[in-house]
Amino acid sequence: MPVSLVECLIYWRDPKKSVPVFGGVLLVLLALTYVSLISVVAYASLLALTGTVAFRIYKNIIQAVQKTGDGHPFKEYLDMDVSLSPQKAQEVSQIAVAHVNAAISELRRLFLVEDLVDSFKFGVFLWVLTYLGSWFNGMTLVIIAWVTLFTLPKVYEANQVQIDTNLEIVRIKIAEITTKVKAAIPIGKKGEKVE
């Protein structure tokens, strides 16, 4: 089974690739906490343009001094086909629509109380989110999620047996509590009439 590029990055298979991706995105996210999105995009683009122009001038000077005919330093990237095929765009949009429809269906089920226990759990989750929102702003949560994406998979890979054992214990306890709550609340049962 081929290993995906994302998997190689988040598991730090090649640190020379993971460090720039992790550090670059983290730097942009931190910049977004202090400066507007437009400014961050403009400054990052200006920095990239300055770097590529400087590299191109440097390569032209080297070619002139050494009298080589190496050509354009970015030729391989200019020749790459970066267009998105209509088939790929349609495939991605179909997947996105399927996920959006599933999310809408699940939210409708939770908000319209199809199952009282599930809606109650969702309410507790929303209540926890209110506290989370009072402690952190959205950008802080995105930064935490980004750092977590690059740390948790590696930690899990190194300690998989212990983590799986503890997660199974937690899953069993949650299942026991959910069963007890559903048994205690008669309107939480699907398909049965309440007398």
C-alpha positions, 0 to 999 in steps of 0.5 A: 500500500503506497504511503501518502504524502500527508502521512509522511509529513505528519509521521515525520518520515522525512524531517527535511520535508516535515519541518518546512511544512509544519514550521511554515504553516505554523508561522502563517497561523501565528502571523494571522493572530496578529495581522489581518489575512490580507496582510499575511497573504500579501507579505507571504507572497511578496516574500516568495516573489522576492526569493524567486526573483533573487534566485533567478538573478543569482542563477543568471549571474552564475550562468553569465560568469561560468558561461553555461547554458543551464536555462531557466532555474524554474523550468521544471516547475513551469513545465508541470501541469498544475491544471485541475481536470474536470473529472477530478473537480467533479470527484472532489465536489461529489465527495464534498456534497456527500459529506455536507449532506451527511452533516446536515442529516446528522444535525437535523437528527440531533436538533430535532431530538430523534434520539433524546440521549444522542441529543443530550450528548450533543447538548453537553458537547455544545456546552463544553464548546461554550467554555472552550470558546471563552478560553480560546479564540478560533485562531488559537484552536486552529494553531493547537489543532495544527500542532496536534496534527504533527505531534499526536500521530507520532506519539500514538505510533510510539505508544500504540499498545498502551494508548489502545488499552486505555482507550478501550477501557474508556470506550467500555465505560462510556458504553456502560454509562450510555446503556444505563442512561438509555435504560433509565430514560424511557423516551430515549428508546427508539421505536418504542411508545411511551405509556 
